[in-house]
Amino acid sequence: MKKIVRLTESDLARIVKRVIKESKEVEDMDMERDMEEYREDFLMKLDFDESEAFPYFGPKYDRFMDNLYDYIIDSMSSDYSVNKAVSMVKREPWFKPYIKFMR
């Protein structure tokens, strides 16, 4: 036996908003997971010795990491493969002083 449920316009609008919100949350979680995987692959393939380049944490290290994470986000949104992104970061002007710290 089928059951008929009457919905007001506000009920329907609330349900639609909830479905959109939940689907967006799932999409955001998927994007974060993909970003984390890409970042881990990138850093592994970059094989950069942070402890040699930055014996202590400070503004120079913070600036470097900001540049690196911005680059990772840009390369991910450009659909670059991790290998291509790693080879391209080596040519970036802000990265050139740190090439000697690659393993």
N, C-alpha and C positions, 0 to 999 in steps of 0.2 A: 504494500500500500504506500502510495506517495504522499508526502506531507507538503503542504503549501505553507510557505513562510512569507509573511508580508514585511517588506522593508521600507522604511521611509528613505527619502533622498539623503538625509543626514547619516542614517545607518550605512547606506551603500557607500557614501563618500568616506566615512570612517574606515570601513573595511578595505576600500581601495588604497587609502593612505597607508594603512597598516601593512598591506601586502607589498607596496612599493618600498616602504621603509625596511621591511625584513629582507627583501631581495637586494636592496642596496647594501645592507650590513653584510650579507653573504658575499657580495661582489667585492666589498672592501677587504674582507678577510682573505679572499682568494688573492687579491692584488698584493696584500701584505706578505702572504706566504710566498708568492712568486718573486717579490722583491727581495725577500730574505734569501731565497735559494740563489737568485742571480748574484746578489752581493757576496754570498759565501763562495760561489764559484769564481767570481771575479777576483776576490782577494787571494784565493788559493792559487790561481793561475798567475797573478801578478807576482807572487812570491817576493814580497817586500819585507825587508828587515827593519821593523819600526824601532826596535830597541837600539840599533846602531844609528839610525837617522835622528832619533829623538831620545837622548839619554835621560831626559826628564820631561815631564809633561808641562806644557806652557802654551802661550798664545800661538807660537809657531806651529806646534803640533795641532792645535785646534783649527788653525787656518788650513793646514794641509788636509786634515780629515774632512773639513767642510767642503773643500774643493773636490776631494776624492768622492765623497758621497753625492755631491751635485753631479759630478761626471757620471757616476754609476746610474743615477736616476735618468739623466739625459740619454745615456747610451741604451738603457733599457727601453725608454719610451721611443727611441729611434729604431727599435727592433734589431740592434746589432747583436751578433753572436758574442759570447763572452770573449772568445779568442780575438776577434776583431777589435772589441772595446779595449782589451788589454794592450794590443799593439798600438792603438790610437792614443791611449793615455800617455804612452812613452814619448810621444811627439808634442805633448802639450807644454807650453812654455813654463807653467807653474810647476810641472813635474820634472823638468830636465835636471835641476840640481840634485834630485834624489835618485837618479838612475844608478848611481854608484852603490846604492844600498840594496840593489836587487840581488837576489841569491842566484 
